[in-house]
């Protein structure tokens, strides 16, 4: 938006009522009296039609007219020219009076020529394209090629403004949205709103403030609160709707700036992922803002221009979160311990917490098996997973501890990890370890072992125990050959997961980790930075983040030291394979002479055991027979072909 030269007085004002007894109708009649005087060839003060007899009782006050004069810096001549154009719409005799003054029955309308001849203090510059009347489209010409003789029309939006009926110009409908003021904000957000409002009035030439961080709705709520305490409304638009054509962009900028003054209002521009042309257009649109604008974005904008103040959406501390959940779940019979458990797990913005509470209130009367605390937990999970589904594969955990076949040594470590996650609120907040240690409080783990040894299953068991979703992130898909892209992808994952409710399992860590390379070029240096960034985010993550690897020996020990837990998943021994076979076969499955001891002779891990059991079941079902060893043999051959291995006589001895 370009600077205006207008827009000094942007306070609120009354649209109705009279100012010192003068009405808009009286002002219109005063101007028409000068037209009559010009028609009669007399001086303005000696009109043959006394103004007093032309003024009806009552009518709209002149406060909007005075505001128009002050906001756009109109001269007395320009003010009267606006009234002359308004007369054509408000006074039935205006057309005939204009025709009489022009001496031409065909010109029964206001013209610039008539205004120059009849009105006081005329000046030619009033109708130049850069003067307020045309620059801000207060009046328009039917034919711009006939400057003095073309009909002058008052813009419809201006006419309704003068009559005390303000509204958003219909030409902006579809691009701008009115933003309601939030009922209440937590203290941290309220302080951010105060800082944003101060940024508009800090005396800088550009009343533009950046608002970064948080989610879009939180930024909008803070912007609306800041506008309200500044006496303004707030409208929002997407930066994607800013025209890339310079002429169209200029028209939009002028139209909005006029609206910002008339309403009055501030504008929130949401700048997301923009291509080069759209970012340049947005930058140009914002560059000369002379009315309050807030640029809302997840990350600070990169621009050579200075946009003034920057306000960051703050993180709410645990006590603020507790107050937020307490207020939202009022009368839902949750005790403080249950609320603190929710706060420890979920880091949700205020509007999401309120949405979760509304969901619980709707569902509670219809749920016989779940109480309010369980419904609140499920509602938190539903809200927290928004934005995660597109970043990874979500697994609804079903497996329990009984499905794991591991040595007690590994199982005890997994239970210890669960305890670290479950009790972090007690240890960090109540016992004060969070304030003492400050950094590295995230629960991180490395699961090392061959394919199919149970790493993902163990993560699923832990997720079920904690009541969380399991999200599997394939690091081989996250890692990019382009410098900076890997870090960007990782940031998206962690930012979405920070709401809580997810156990993050980063699969195929070998794609990113490895023996730390000697720095030979910028790519080597950046690869190390990417690893450091991943570990930093894992250490700061409120939930549980797990890495899996097939080659623990290939990992740099310097990186391993930053992982809190390392769990080895060895290839299962024969007795463990037999136990896996027993657990993988459902009790209701029709079987005949199935011997888990013989099946355990196959030297395959748990993942392959499940594949063989399932394939054998399908073969038996297709034959209409019970599941037998011969079906398992056929399924084993297929699995071994996939593994590029051959069945040995020892493995199938005694099967058939």
Helices and strands as residue ranges (DSSP letters): H 24-40, G 44-46, H 51-54, H 63-72, H 76-90, H 94-102, H 112-118, G 124-127, H 132-135, E 139-141, E 152-154, H 156-162, G 170-172, E 177-178, H 187-200, E 208-212, H 216-229, E 233-238, G 239-241, H 246-263, E 265-270, H 276-287, E 293-297, E 310-312, H 318-328, H 336-345, H 350-364, H 372-384, E 393-395, G 401-403, H 408-422, H 424-424, I 425-430, H 433-437, E 443-449, H 455-466, E 469-474, H 475-478, H 485-497, E 502-507, G 509-511, H 522-540, E 544-549, G 552-554, H 557-560, E 565-569, H 574-584, H 596-599, H 606-623, H 629-642
